Amino acid sequence: QGTLVESGGGLVQAGESLRLTCKASTTILSTFTSNTLGWYRQAPGKERELVANIIPGGRTNYADSVKGRFTISKENTRRSIYLQMNSLKPEDTGVYYCNNRYPSGHDKWGQGTQVTVVS
């Protein structure tokens, strides 16, 4: 089923931007195009929460806290998922995880990438 590897996290000032990338190692295109692909985050002491996802067909969903600031996208041929994060706030700080959810409900997770926003 392959692995997911995130990159692009870092330490930024409030108001700045970051772009996260998730690369899936699967060579089977259908396992990428038929699945729900998303980004989650987990802040210290809090539960993991959905940030944004793309469902089969291309519709996107966003957490209310990031609407208008974050954009999720994917490139099927590159097996990659992106999260463009603009106007970052300190409350966006956390570990960001890439998720690949199969139609069966099985989840595949990346190892996470740290995003820290300081004011």
C-alpha positions in Angstrom: 0.0 0.0 0.0 3.0 2.3 0.2 4.1 4.9 2.7 3.5 8.6 3.1 6.3 11.1 3.7 5.6 14.7 4.7 7.9 17.6 4.3 7.8 21.4 4.4 7.3 22.1 8.1 9.3 24.6 10.0 9.3 27.6 12.3 7.7 30.8 11.0 6.5 34.2 12.2 2.7 34.8 12.5 1.4 36.0 9.1 3.9 34.0 7.1 3.3 31.1 4.8 4.4 27.4 4.5 3.7 24.7 2.0 3.5 21.2 3.1 4.1 18.3 0.8 3.1 14.6 1.2 4.6 12.1 -1.2 3.0 8.7 -1.5 5.2 5.8 -2.5 2.4 3.8 -4.0 2.8 3.1 -7.7 -0.9 2.2 -8.1 -2.6 5.3 -9.3 -6.1 4.1 -8.4 -5.1 3.8 -4.7 -4.4 7.5 -4.8 -7.3 8.7 -7.0 -10.0 6.6 -5.3 -9.1 7.5 -1.8 -9.9 10.5 0.5 -6.6 12.4 1.0 -6.2 14.8 3.8 -4.1 16.7 6.3 -4.6 16.5 10.1 -2.8 18.2 12.9 -2.2 17.6 16.5 -1.3 20.4 18.9 0.4 19.6 22.3 -2.2 18.3 24.7 -4.9 18.1 22.1 -6.5 15.4 19.9 -5.6 15.1 16.3 -8.0 17.1 14.1 -8.9 17.3 10.5 -7.4 20.4 8.7 -8.5 19.7 5.1 -9.2 16.8 2.8 -10.0 16.0 -0.8 -12.6 13.4 -1.5 -12.8 11.3 -4.7 -14.2 13.6 -7.4 -12.2 16.6 -6.1 -14.4 18.3 -3.6 -12.5 19.8 -0.7 -13.4 20.3 2.9 -11.7 22.6 5.5 -11.9 23.1 9.2 -13.6 26.4 10.0 -10.4 27.6 11.6 -8.4 27.5 8.4 -11.0 28.4 5.8 -9.8 31.2 3.5 -6.1 30.7 4.7 -5.3 27.1 3.8 -5.6 25.3 0.4 -5.3 21.6 -0.2 -4.4 20.2 -3.6 -3.0 17.1 -5.1 -1.1 15.9 -8.2 -2.1 12.4 -9.1 0.8 11.8 -11.5 3.3 12.8 -8.8 1.3 10.9 -6.0 1.6 14.1 -4.0 -0.7 16.1 -1.7 -0.1 19.7 -0.8 -1.2 22.1 1.9 -0.6 25.7 1.2 -0.9 27.6 4.5 -1.1 31.4 4.4 -1.5 34.0 7.2 -0.3 31.5 9.8 -1.3 32.0 13.4 0.3 30.7 16.6 -2.8 28.5 17.1 -1.8 26.7 13.8 1.2 25.2 15.7 1.3 21.4 15.8 2.4 18.3 14.1 0.8 18.0 10.7 0.0 14.5 9.4 -0.8 13.3 5.9 -3.7 10.8 5.6 -4.7 8.4 2.9 -8.1 6.8 3.7 -9.2 3.9 1.6 -12.8 3.2 0.7 -12.8 0.3 3.3 -12.0 2.9 6.0 -8.4 1.8 6.4 -6.1 4.8 7.2 -2.6 5.3 6.1 -0.6 8.0 8.0 2.7 9.7 7.5 5.2 10.3 10.2 4.2 14.0 10.6 6.0 17.3 10.2 6.3 20.0 12.8 4.8 23.4 12.2 5.6 26.1 14.7 4.2 29.6 14.4 5.5 32.3 16.8 4.1 35.8 17.3 
